[in-house]
Amino acid sequence: MAASELAFHTTQELIEELMRRHTFCGVVVQAEDEQRRTGWSEERIFKVHYNQNLDAGRASRLLDVVAEYMNVHLD
């Protein structure tokens, strides 16, 4: 990739681009506050983004499957 092809975008711009794509079928989980340090010492609030390819029920079920996978494979 040439240096002229490299572009910098905000997190919000990247999420908005994914949400516009008709080929994206998934969810994006975004921390409400950006993580600026290592470690996680307190409760966090997250935003969940999904586009017209999923309704709220399907997005919820997808997150349930991911959570179950994490419980089984990452513990």
N, CA, C and O of each residue as an XYZ file, in Angstrom:
300
protein
N       0.845     -1.169      0.000
C       0.000      0.000      0.000
C       0.895      1.238      0.000
O       1.772      1.369      0.853
N       0.682      2.120     -0.928
C       1.444      3.363     -0.999
C       0.987      4.304      0.103
O      -0.165      4.258      0.536
N       1.907      5.164      0.554
C       1.577      6.106      1.621
C       0.397      6.995      1.239
O      -0.373      7.405      2.108
N       0.247      7.295     -0.036
C      -0.865      8.147     -0.468
C      -2.217      7.460     -0.317
O      -3.247      8.134     -0.311
N      -2.236      6.133     -0.196
C      -3.484      5.391     -0.035
C      -3.924      5.298      1.427
O      -5.058      4.914      1.713
N      -3.039      5.645      2.336
C      -3.333      5.535      3.748
C      -4.164      6.729      4.211
O      -3.814      7.880      3.949
N      -5.240      6.449      4.885
C      -6.112      7.512      5.386
C      -6.419      7.236      6.852
O      -6.476      6.081      7.274
N      -6.610      8.269      7.603
C      -6.954      8.134      9.012
C      -8.404      8.554      9.211
O      -8.850      9.575      8.687
N      -9.128      7.747      9.977
C     -10.532      8.006     10.231
C     -10.808      7.828     11.715
O     -10.107      7.088     12.404
N     -11.820      8.503     12.191
C     -12.218      8.328     13.584
C     -12.943      6.992     13.737
O     -13.393      6.395     12.759
N     -13.042      6.549     14.959
C     -13.789      5.322     15.238
C     -15.227      5.457     14.758
O     -15.778      4.530     14.164
N     -15.830      6.606     15.015
C     -17.219      6.821     14.606
C     -17.374      6.754     13.094
O     -18.354      6.195     12.600
N     -16.430      7.312     12.354
C     -16.487      7.250     10.890
C     -16.388      5.811     10.398
O     -17.088      5.430      9.460
N     -15.534      5.016     11.014
C     -15.398      3.613     10.615
C     -16.669      2.824     10.901
O     -17.092      2.004     10.086
N     -17.279      3.069     12.058
C     -18.532      2.384     12.392
C     -19.635      2.790     11.426
O     -20.390      1.940     10.955
N     -19.736      4.076     11.127
C     -20.758      4.549     10.184
C     -20.566      3.924      8.807
O     -21.545      3.592      8.138
N     -19.325      3.760      8.377
C     -19.058      3.118      7.086
C     -19.524      1.671      7.100
O     -20.147      1.221      6.138
N     -19.238      0.935      8.159
C     -19.713     -0.446      8.258
C     -21.230     -0.515      8.235
O     -21.798     -1.385      7.574
N     -21.887      0.377      8.937
C     -23.353      0.361      9.014
C     -23.993      0.680      7.666
O     -25.120      0.256      7.412
N     -23.308      1.411      6.803
C     -23.832      1.732      5.461
C     -23.709      0.560      4.494
O     -24.434      0.502      3.501
N     -22.814     -0.362      4.766
C     -22.545     -1.451      3.820
C     -23.651     -2.505      3.847
O     -24.013     -3.026      4.901
N     -24.168     -2.798      2.671
C     -25.228     -3.806      2.556
C     -24.692     -5.206      2.797
O     -25.462     -6.120      3.095
N     -23.380     -5.388      2.672
C     -22.779     -6.707      2.852
C     -22.401     -6.996      4.298
O     -22.013     -8.120      4.618
N     -22.507     -5.992      5.186
C     -22.146     -6.198      6.591
C     -23.334     -6.788      7.331
O     -24.424     -6.216      7.342
N     -23.110     -7.931      7.941
C     -24.148     -8.585      8.728
C     -23.522     -8.971     10.060
O     -22.952    -10.053     10.205
N     -23.634     -8.085     11.012
C     -23.022     -8.319     12.308
C     -23.297     -7.154     13.229
O     -24.136     -6.299     12.946
N     -22.581     -7.133     14.331
C     -22.719     -6.047     15.291
C     -21.342     -5.487     15.602
O     -20.330     -6.178     15.485
N     -21.324     -4.232     15.996
C     -20.110     -3.586     16.474
C     -20.377     -3.187     17.913
O     -21.356     -2.501     18.204
N     -19.510     -3.616     18.806
C     -19.621     -3.252     20.218
C     -18.547     -2.205     20.477
O     -17.357     -2.452     20.286
N     -18.993     -1.026     20.916
C     -18.092      0.111     21.104
C     -18.171      0.591     22.543
O     -19.264      0.780     23.077
N     -17.018      0.788     23.176
C     -17.007      1.358     24.526
C     -17.484      2.801     24.439
O     -17.080      3.542     23.544
N     -18.346      3.196     25.372
C     -18.849      4.557     25.363
C     -17.708      5.559     25.557
O     -17.675      6.603     24.907
N     -16.787      5.238     26.443
C     -15.600      6.072     26.650
C     -14.401      5.337     26.078
O     -14.263      4.128     26.265
N     -13.533      6.058     25.382
C     -12.358      5.425     24.808
C     -11.430      4.931     25.908
O     -11.271      5.577     26.943
N     -10.829      3.789     25.669
C      -9.877      3.207     26.605
C      -8.523      3.854     26.370
O      -7.928      3.671     25.308
N      -8.040      4.586     27.316
C      -6.772      5.308     27.163
C      -5.649      4.690     27.977
O      -4.509      5.148     27.898
N      -5.944      3.674     28.748
C      -4.909      3.051     29.565
C      -5.117      1.543     29.569
O      -6.190      1.051     29.220
N      -4.086      0.825     29.964
C      -4.218     -0.621     30.060
C      -4.923     -0.965     31.359
O      -4.926     -0.178     32.305
N      -5.501     -2.109     31.395
C      -6.218     -2.537     32.583
C      -7.667     -2.092     32.560
O      -8.051     -1.191     31.814
N      -8.444     -2.730     33.376
C      -9.875     -2.473     33.414
C     -10.304     -2.600     34.864
O     -10.471     -3.710     35.371
N     -10.480     -1.481     35.525
C     -10.706     -1.530     36.961
C     -12.145     -1.227     37.372
O     -12.494     -1.392     38.541
N     -12.961     -0.801     36.462
C     -14.328     -0.439     36.835
C     -15.310     -0.884     35.763
O     -14.915     -1.411     34.723
N     -16.583     -0.668     36.023
C     -17.631     -1.026     35.081
C     -17.562     -0.142     33.838
O     -17.242      1.043     33.929
N     -17.862     -0.719     32.690
C     -17.852      0.021     31.436
C     -19.246     -0.001     30.823
O     -20.027     -0.924     31.054
N     -19.542      1.027     30.042
C     -20.797      1.108     29.299
C     -20.452      0.977     27.825
O     -19.508      1.602     27.343
N     -21.221      0.160     27.110
C     -20.967     -0.096     25.701
C     -22.169      0.290     24.853
O     -23.308      0.275     25.320
N     -21.899      0.631     23.616
C     -22.933      0.867     22.609
C     -22.863     -0.293     21.626
O     -21.779     -0.762     21.282
N     -24.025     -0.751     21.179
C     -24.091     -1.815     20.184
C     -24.683     -1.221     18.914
O     -25.756     -0.619     18.946
N     -23.986     -1.390     17.800
C     -24.435     -0.882     16.507
C     -24.757     -2.069     15.602
O     -24.010     -3.047     15.564
N     -25.851     -1.982     14.888
C     -26.189     -2.967     13.856
C     -26.973     -2.237     12.779
O     -27.588     -1.203     13.043
N     -26.952     -2.776     11.563
C     -27.634     -2.090     10.459
C     -28.910     -2.828     10.075
O     -29.376     -3.710     10.797
N     -29.463     -2.454      8.931
C     -30.745     -3.003      8.484
C     -30.688     -4.490      8.156
O     -31.733     -5.104      7.940
N     -29.513     -5.076      8.112
C     -29.407     -6.511      7.841
C     -29.805     -7.373      9.032
O     -30.067     -8.566      8.873
N     -29.854     -6.780     10.226
C     -30.273     -7.486     11.436
C     -31.324     -6.644     12.152
O     -31.235     -5.416     12.184
N     -32.309     -7.313     12.720
C     -33.213     -6.580     13.607
C     -32.684     -6.736     15.038
O     -31.706     -7.451     15.261
N     -33.314     -6.083     15.989
C     -32.823     -6.098     17.368
C     -32.776     -7.519     17.942
O     -31.849     -7.857     18.678
N     -33.750     -8.335     17.615
C     -33.773     -9.716     18.115
C     -32.615    -10.540     17.596
O     -31.988    -11.278     18.355
N     -32.324    -10.424     16.316
C     -31.209    -11.173     15.732
C     -29.871    -10.670     16.263
O     -28.972    -11.467     16.534
N     -29.733     -9.362     16.413
C     -28.500     -8.804     16.973
C     -28.291     -9.321     18.396
O     -27.173     -9.663     18.781
N     -29.362     -9.374     19.166
C     -29.287     -9.875     20.535
C     -28.876    -11.340     20.575
O     -28.036    -11.732     21.385
N     -29.472    -12.153     19.696
C     -29.118    -13.574     19.650
C     -27.668    -13.764     19.228
O     -26.985    -14.643     19.753
N     -27.189    -12.959     18.290
C     -25.790    -13.033     17.872
C     -24.868    -12.733     19.054
O     -23.874    -13.431     19.255
N     -25.190    -11.703     19.833
C     -24.382    -11.378     21.003
C     -24.429    -12.494     22.046
O     -23.429    -12.759     22.713
N     -25.584    -13.148     22.192
C     -25.692    -14.287     23.109
C     -24.763    -15.417     22.689
O     -24.099    -16.022     23.531
N     -24.711    -15.708     21.388
C     -23.845    -16.769     20.876
C     -22.377    -16.419     21.127
O     -21.596    -17.278     21.536
N     -22.006    -15.178     20.886
C     -20.623    -14.747     21.122
C     -20.288    -14.872     22.610
O     -19.218    -15.366     22.965
N     -21.203    -14.424     23.481
C     -20.964    -14.517     24.927
C     -20.801    -15.972     25.361
O     -19.924    -16.275     26.170
N     -21.624    -16.868     24.844
C     -21.522    -18.278     25.181
C     -20.187    -18.852     24.702
O     -19.543    -19.610     25.427
N     -19.777    -18.499     23.504
C     -18.493    -18.954     22.962
C     -17.359    -18.504     23.888
O     -16.455    -19.277     24.206
N     -17.426    -17.245     24.311
C     -16.378    -16.718     25.193
C     -16.360    -17.452     26.530
O     -15.288    -17.713     27.077
N     -17.533    -17.787     27.062
C     -17.591    -18.519     28.324
C     -16.973    -19.904     28.198
O     -16.297    -20.370     29.115
N     -17.197    -20.556     27.080
C     -16.713    -21.920     26.885
C     -15.237    -21.951     26.519
O     -14.491    -22.782     27.038
N     -14.804    -21.060     25.634
C     -13.459    -21.146     25.065
C     -12.425    -20.225     25.697
O     -11.228    -20.423     25.490
N     -12.843    -19.239     26.449
C     -11.863    -18.279     26.963
C     -11.679    -18.356     28.479
O     -10.878    -17.609     29.040
N     -12.400    -19.238     29.137
C     -12.234    -19.368     30.599
C     -11.092    -20.300     30.940
O     -10.810    -20.526     32.117
